[in-house]
Amino acid sequence: MWTMKKRLLLCSLLTSLCTAANSAGDAPQQLASLGPDTQPGHYAAASPWQALNPRKLQLKSAAALVVDRHGNEVYAKQMDTPMPIASITKLMTAMVILDAELPLQERIRITRNDRDRIRNTGSRLNYGATLTREELLRVMLMASENRAASAFARTWPGGKQAFVKAMNLKAFALGMHDSHFAGPSGLDAGNIASARDLVKLVRAAREYPLIHEATTTRSLSVSPYKGRGKLTFRNTNRLLRNENWEIQLSKTGYISEAGRCLTMQAEIADHPLTIILLNSYGKLTPIGDSNRIRKWIEGGLEG
């Protein structure tokens, strides 16, 4: 008899424990994520972003995403919608070129085949301009030179079609499943990606020292023409001239379908962050949104 009672008591106790566990599983929980600096078996420190109120941040960019180095979302707005990314494309173009380990000191000549047939934009690199592959990479990334991007695809083994295929293969390898590339410069509106995918792109690009250097250089002088003086190119991101910003990677972009775009890796309040801003229609809107993000984070963490 006593044995039977013990069994009934044990069953009752197990039922109570299972019910409690299920109830706990239904409640929302905040789990610490394991970042690159976290040792196995230890939880990462509690996220500081809990102190921030997203309602206090009003951004004008249609899509925005800010993540920390652990991948935690600091702020997100329409982050999973693929949209045109304009010259942000050039980060992918640069990675494909560097992955191929082509000679950086090989000289490449700009030809009529490099002209913009999509939007008829101009260029400071006239036909006949000749620069090393490294100089073209720097000019493309820093000043967003479209003819430099076109020349890379034109001179790629197999031509532009093979180059675009390499871009999409690289995107797939990075896990950019909401992205597609149609050209090397970003002039084609068929170059699309979600803000979430662009975080992967920017993080991967930051691992290339030349991309880091080129995208954070304020100006560069080169000599593309024999017998003529130097030509100076300037970075398209004016935040690099702002002492309040500490930027490790930067790329802007614009076509009418994409609006104004800006991607960065920057440090704010001692936190390395990746910032993605897409589809702004004011020329200075990405700059304004970036400053709003910085002040929102600094003010929220101080408070």
Beta strands, then each sheet from edge to edge (+ up, - down):
strand 1: 63-68
strand 2: 73-77
strand 3: 83-84
strand 4: 107-109
strand 5: 130-132
strand 6: 192-193
strand 7: 219-222
strand 8: 231-234
strand 9: 246-255
strand 10: 259-268
strand 11: 271-280
sheet 1: 2+ 1- 11+ 10- 9+
sheet 2: 3+ 6-
sheet 3: 4+ 5-
sheet 4: 7+ 8-
end
